[in-house]
Amino acid sequence: MKLNEIKDILNATVVCGQDKMDIEIASGGGADLMTDVLSATAKGSVLLTGQNTSEVIEICIMAEVGAVVFVRGKQPSKSVVELAQTNSIPILRTHESMFVACGRLYMQGLRGMDGSW
């Protein structure tokens, strides 16, 4: 599924990475506990989270996550956005809850990974 499709499904706004909306997202998962993200195979996935700290982006860099969606309308700080931009990680934000956002993506065909978050 293209990141642009995820944006549309979640009625999300692009915080950064507008030029990356055509990347293919292989799978996805939702987590607020970043150790859960590290323990799953996340390469090329989308992470849905309510945590909007720089730690999220640092974990995404290590896990090679393809994009981040902040749920519940969370707005990342300027430093979080700059870190994501520097590392070419697109950020979207939606007002949906994590439960609803994950459910909508699942209903549209995006699946989790083995050992999902």
N, C-alpha and C positions, 0 to 999 in steps of 0.2 A: 504494500500500500504506500502510495506517495505521501510525503509529509503534508502536502497541500490538501489531500483528502482528509487527513487527520484534523487539520485546521478547520475544515468545513464541517466535519461531523461533530466536532466539539464546540463549534461556534467560537473558536479561539481567536485571539489576536497574536500577531507576531511581535515579540519583544526585540529579538535580534535574529539574524540569519535569513532575512527575506530572500536572499539569493540562493538559499538551499532548499527551497520549498519543493523542488522536484526530486529530492533524494528518495530512495526506496527504503522503507522501514520494514525490516524483516519480522519483527515481533514486538511485544510490549509487555509492560508490567507496571504495577503501582506499588510504591513503597515510601514510607517516611523514615524507615530505619536503613541507613546507608550500608550497614554490614550485610543486609539482605541483598542489596544490589551487587555488592562485591562477590557474594557467594553464588550468584547465578551467572550463566553465560549471557552477557548482555550486548555483545558486539552488534552494532547496527540497529539496536532496539530503540524504542521510545520509552522514557521513564516518566511516569505520572507521579507527582509528589506534591505534598503540601509544605515541604521544607524548602525554604528559599535562601539558603546560606551558600557561601562560597564552597563549603564542604561538598555540597551536592555536585557542583561542577567539577571539583577535584576528583570525586569518585567516578563521575561520568568519563573523565579523561582516562583514568586507569582502566575502567571497564569497557572502554570504546563504545559507549552509548551514542546512538546517532542523533538524538534530540531529547529535549526535556519539555514537559508540559507542567506548569505550575497550576494546580487546581485550587478551587475555592477562592478564586480571584486574587491569589497572592501575587504581589508585585515585588520582583527582585530589586535589590539595591543596585546602584550604578556600578559598584565594584564587582558584583556577581555578573552583571551583563558584560562588563569589560573582559572578565576572565573567560566567559563563554565565547565572546567574539574573538579573542586572541587564540582560542583553541578550536575555532570553527564548529562550535556546538550551537545549533539553533535553539532558541527558547520561545515557547508559546505560553499563553496563559488563558485559562478558561474560568468561568464562574461556576462551572459544574463541580459537584463533589467528586472525590476520587472514585467512589462506588459507581456513580452514574457515568462518569467519563470512561472508566474501564468497560462498563457494560455496553455503552454505545459503540465503542471500538470493537468489542467482541462480536456484537450483533452485525457489524459490517464486515466481519471476516478476519480481523486482526487477532492473532492468537498469541498466547504466552509462550514461554520457553519451557523446556524440560527443567524441572526444578524451579519453576516460576517464583516470582516474588510473592 
